[in-house]
C-alpha cells in the first residue's frame, strides 16, 4: 500500500488520537476511512455542469453579447 504523509493542526491530531483510541484501531485506519468516505461522497456528487444541465442552452441566442458592440461600450469605464 502506498504511503502518504500530511500535517494537521494539533487539535485535529488530538481528535484523531482520541477516535483511534476509542475504536481501538490505528490512527491510519481512521484517516483511511475518513479519506475514502470524503472522496466517495465528493466523486459521487453531481458537478455544477450536471446540476445546470437543463438550463444550459436555454437562452435562444437572440440577445448578442453587448460587449462586442462598440455602440454599447461608449463611455464605459469613464466617470
N, C-alpha and C positions, 0 to 999 in steps of 0.2 A: 504494500500500500504506500503511495507517495506521501511524503511528509511536507507539511507547511508550518510556518511559524508566524505568529502575529502578536502585536502589542495591544493590550487592553488597559483601560483605566483601572486603578486599584479597586474601585467599587465593583466593577464587573468581575474582576478576578476573585474577589471575596464572595460574590454571589455564586459564581461558578463553583468555587470550592465547597460552599455550603450545599449546593444542589447535588454535587457529585457525592459528597459525604452522606447526605440524607438518603440518596438512592443506592449508596454503596457500590459505585462504579467509578471508573477513572474519569478525570476531567475531559479527556479526549473523547470519551463516549458521549458525554453531554454536548460537547461542541459539535461533533459529527452529526448527532441527531438534530440539533438546532439548525445547523447549516443546511442539512438535507431538507428539512421541513421548509425553511425560508426559500431555498432555491426552487423547490417543487411548487410552492404557492406562487412565487413570482413568475415562473415559467408557464404555469397554467392560467395565469390571469390574462385576460384579453388585452391587446395593445390598444393604444388610443386610436390607431388606424382602424382596428377591428370594431371598436366601440362606435366610431363615427361613420362606419361603412355605409349606412343608409342615407347619410347626409352628404357624403362625398359625391360631387357631380350633380347635386340637387338644383343648383343655380343654372338657369338655361343659357347663360353666357351673353345675354343681350346687353348687359352693362359692361363696357370695357373698362380696363384699368385706367382711371382718370390721370394717374401719374405719368402716363405716356403721352398725354395730350398737353402740348405747351400752353394752350389757352387756359387750362385748369390750374396751371402751375405759376401763372403770373403773380408776382409779389410774394410767392411762398418763401418763408424764412426771413422776410424783411419786416421791420417794425413800422 
